[in-house]
Amino acid sequence: MTNRPHEGYDEEVSAAEAVDTSAVEADIAGLQSHLVDDVALADDVISRVEQLERDLVERTADVQRVQAEYANYRKRVERDRELVRDQAVASALGELLTVLDDIDRADGHGELVGGFRSVADGLQAAVTKLGLQRYGEPGDAFDPAIHEAMTHGFSDQVEQATCVQVFQPGYRHSDRVVRPARVAVAEPGQPD
C-alpha cells in the first residue's frame, strides 16, 4: 500500500461536503419559504398602502368640496344679510318720506323756524347718513326707471324727454328707488 497523503482525506471531504450541502439546501429551502412569505406580506402591505393612498385622495377631495361649499354658504349668507339690511332700512326710510315731504312744504311756506328747524335738519342728516338720496330736479333727462310722469307735453326748448316740473322728489337707497320722482315731462316738438 502506497501511502498517499491525501487519499483518504478526499473521501472524508466528499462525505462532509455531502452532509454540509444537504444542510445548506435545507437552509435555502427554509429561506425561500420565508422569502415567499415575506414577498406575500410585502405585496399585502403595498396593496394596503395603495388603498390608503386612494382613500386619502378621496377624503381630501371631500374635505376640499365641503370647504368650498361652506365658503359659498358664508358668502351667500353675508350677501343675504346685506340685502335684508338694505331692504329693512329702505322700508323704514320709505315710511319717513311723508314726514320729509311735510318738512319740505313747511320750509317752502316759511313755517320751519326755531326748534322745528333744528329737528328738521337733524332728521334730514339722519336719513342722509342712512343712505337716503333725494333726486329729481327740473331739467333732468326723463328716465322711466326713476321718474313717474304725471303730465306730458311738448316744447321747442328741450332736445330730449325732460322733466320740466317736479311735483314730488324721488328718493333712492343703495341704488334702489324707494319712491320715483313725480314729474311733468316735455318732449321736443309741437303738439298735434
Backbone torsions as a table, in degrees:
resi	resn	phi	psi	omega
1	MET	NA	117.9	178.2
2	THR	-81.3	139.8	-177.8
3	ASN	-92.3	107.0	175.6
4	ARG	-98.1	130.1	-173.7
5	PRO	-67.0	-30.2	-173.5
6	HIS	-111.3	9.0	-173.1
7	GLU	-65.2	-52.3	-179.4
8	GLY	-73.3	-23.5	-178.1
9	TYR	-67.5	-40.7	-179.2
10	ASP	-61.4	-40.0	-179.4
11	GLU	-68.8	-38.3	178.9
12	GLU	-67.2	-39.6	178.9
13	VAL	-65.2	-39.6	-180.0
14	SER	-63.6	-41.1	179.8
15	ALA	-68.8	-39.8	179.0
16	ALA	-67.4	-40.0	178.4
17	GLU	-63.7	-38.1	179.8
18	ALA	-63.1	-40.1	179.5
19	VAL	-68.9	-45.7	-177.2
20	ASP	-65.5	-39.2	-178.6
21	THR	-68.1	-34.2	178.4
22	SER	-68.9	-36.0	177.2
23	ALA	-68.2	-40.7	178.8
24	VAL	-65.6	-41.8	178.8
25	GLU	-62.8	-38.1	177.2
26	ALA	-65.4	-42.2	177.2
27	ASP	-62.6	-42.9	179.7
28	ILE	-63.3	-43.1	178.9
29	ALA	-61.5	-42.0	177.8
30	GLY	-64.1	-42.5	178.6
31	LEU	-65.3	-39.2	178.5
32	GLN	-63.4	-40.5	178.3
33	SER	-61.7	-45.7	177.5
34	HIS	-64.4	-38.4	179.5
35	LEU	-63.8	-42.9	177.3
36	VAL	-61.6	-43.6	177.7
37	ASP	-63.5	-42.6	179.3
38	ASP	-64.9	-40.0	178.5
39	VAL	-64.6	-42.3	177.9
40	ALA	-63.1	-42.4	177.8
41	LEU	-63.9	-43.2	178.7
42	ALA	-62.6	-40.4	177.6
43	ASP	-62.8	-40.9	177.4
44	ASP	-63.6	-43.2	179.5
45	VAL	-64.0	-45.1	179.5
46	ILE	-62.1	-43.8	178.8
47	SER	-61.1	-42.9	179.6
48	ARG	-66.4	-40.7	177.8
49	VAL	-62.9	-43.3	178.8
50	GLU	-62.7	-40.3	177.6
51	GLN	-64.7	-41.9	177.9
52	LEU	-63.8	-38.3	177.4
53	GLU	-64.1	-41.4	177.4
54	ARG	-63.9	-42.5	178.0
55	ASP	-62.4	-40.7	179.2
56	LEU	-62.9	-43.6	178.8
57	VAL	-62.6	-41.9	179.6
58	GLU	-65.3	-44.8	179.7
59	ARG	-66.4	-37.9	177.7
60	THR	-62.7	-43.4	178.0
61	ALA	-62.9	-39.7	177.7
62	ASP	-61.9	-45.2	-179.5
63	VAL	-63.9	-42.7	179.2
64	GLN	-63.3	-40.1	179.1
65	ARG	-64.3	-43.7	179.0
66	VAL	-64.7	-39.9	177.9
67	GLN	-63.0	-41.9	179.4
68	ALA	-65.5	-42.0	177.9
69	GLU	-62.7	-41.0	179.8
70	TYR	-66.3	-41.8	178.0
71	ALA	-61.9	-42.6	177.7
72	ASN	-65.1	-39.0	177.7
73	TYR	-61.4	-46.6	178.9
74	ARG	-60.1	-43.5	179.0
75	LYS	-62.7	-43.1	-179.6
76	ARG	-64.2	-43.0	179.6
77	VAL	-63.9	-42.8	179.4
78	GLU	-63.9	-43.1	178.5
79	ARG	-63.3	-43.7	179.0
80	ASP	-64.8	-38.4	178.7
81	ARG	-62.3	-44.4	178.2
82	GLU	-63.1	-41.1	179.8
83	LEU	-63.3	-45.7	179.1
84	VAL	-63.5	-41.0	178.4
85	ARG	-61.1	-48.1	179.9
86	ASP	-61.5	-40.4	179.1
87	GLN	-65.9	-39.7	179.4
88	ALA	-66.2	-43.2	178.6
89	VAL	-64.7	-44.7	179.8
90	ALA	-62.2	-38.8	178.7
91	SER	-64.9	-44.4	178.7
92	ALA	-65.0	-42.1	178.9
93	LEU	-65.2	-36.1	177.7
94	GLY	-59.6	-35.3	178.2
95	GLU	-70.0	-23.5	-179.2
96	LEU	-87.0	-8.4	-175.8
97	LEU	-61.2	-37.8	179.0
98	THR	-64.8	-35.7	177.4
99	VAL	-66.4	-43.1	178.4
100	LEU	-63.7	-38.0	176.5
101	ASP	-63.3	-42.9	178.5
102	ASP	-63.0	-39.5	178.3
103	ILE	-64.2	-42.5	178.0
104	ASP	-61.1	-43.3	179.9
105	ARG	-65.8	-42.1	179.3
106	ALA	-63.8	-39.8	178.2
107	ASP	-65.9	-38.4	178.6
108	GLY	-64.7	-28.2	179.3
109	HIS	-95.0	1.9	178.2
110	GLY	77.4	17.4	-177.3
111	GLU	-93.8	1.8	-177.3
112	LEU	-98.6	91.2	-176.7
113	VAL	-133.7	163.6	173.2
114	GLY	63.6	-132.5	-177.5
115	GLY	-65.2	-31.5	178.8
116	PHE	-65.8	-33.5	177.4
117	ARG	-63.3	-42.8	179.6
118	SER	-64.0	-41.6	178.8
119	VAL	-64.8	-44.4	-179.9
120	ALA	-63.2	-43.4	178.5
121	ASP	-64.6	-39.6	178.3
122	GLY	-64.8	-42.0	178.0
123	LEU	-64.6	-44.3	179.0
124	GLN	-61.3	-42.3	178.0
125	ALA	-64.4	-39.0	-179.1
126	ALA	-66.0	-44.9	-179.0
127	VAL	-70.7	-30.9	175.8
128	THR	-67.7	-40.6	178.2
129	LYS	-63.4	-32.1	177.6
130	LEU	-77.7	-5.1	175.0
131	GLY	102.3	9.4	177.9
132	LEU	-76.3	126.7	-180.0
133	GLN	-118.6	131.5	178.1
134	ARG	-92.0	142.6	176.6
135	TYR	-148.2	167.4	178.0
136	GLY	108.3	97.3	178.2
137	GLU	-129.4	149.6	174.2
138	PRO	-58.8	135.6	-178.9
139	GLY	101.4	-12.9	175.7
140	ASP	-66.9	145.1	173.7
141	ALA	-65.9	136.7	-179.6
142	PHE	-71.8	128.8	176.9
143	ASP	-130.2	111.4	-176.6
144	PRO	-63.1	-15.0	177.8
145	ALA	-74.1	-25.6	-177.6
146	ILE	-125.4	-6.0	178.9
147	HIS	-119.2	147.7	172.4
148	GLU	-115.0	115.8	-177.4
149	ALA	-77.9	118.6	178.7
150	MET	-92.8	-34.0	175.7
151	THR	-138.2	160.4	-178.3
152	HIS	-136.3	138.3	178.3
153	GLY	-152.3	-176.2	179.4
154	PHE	-124.3	152.6	-179.5
155	SER	-155.4	141.9	174.6
156	ASP	-79.4	-9.4	-174.9
157	GLN	-91.4	1.9	178.8
158	VAL	-121.6	151.0	179.9
159	GLU	-104.8	-12.4	178.0
160	GLN	-149.1	172.1	177.1
161	ALA	-59.5	122.0	-171.7
162	THR	-132.9	145.4	173.6
163	CYS	-77.8	114.7	-179.1
164	VAL	-99.2	-18.9	177.6
165	GLN	-149.3	141.2	179.1
166	VAL	-112.1	114.8	177.8
167	PHE	-81.1	-35.8	-179.3
168	GLN	-150.5	127.2	-178.5
169	PRO	-66.7	155.4	175.7
170	GLY	-97.0	160.4	178.5
171	TYR	-135.1	144.1	174.8
172	ARG	-134.3	156.0	177.6
173	HIS	-139.6	122.9	179.4
174	SER	50.8	50.6	178.6
175	ASP	64.2	13.4	173.9
176	ARG	-108.8	135.4	177.3
177	VAL	-77.6	119.8	176.9
178	VAL	-84.0	-40.7	174.6
179	ARG	-150.8	129.7	178.5
180	PRO	-70.6	152.2	175.4
181	ALA	-74.0	133.7	178.8
182	ARG	-96.3	119.5	-168.5
183	VAL	-137.3	163.4	168.1
184	ALA	-98.6	133.0	-174.4
185	VAL	-113.4	137.0	173.6
186	ALA	-121.1	136.7	176.1
187	GLU	-111.4	158.4	179.6
188	PRO	-67.0	145.1	175.5
189	GLY	121.2	-173.6	-179.2
190	GLN	-111.8	146.0	176.6
191	PRO	-64.3	150.5	179.5
192	ASP	-71.8	NA	NA
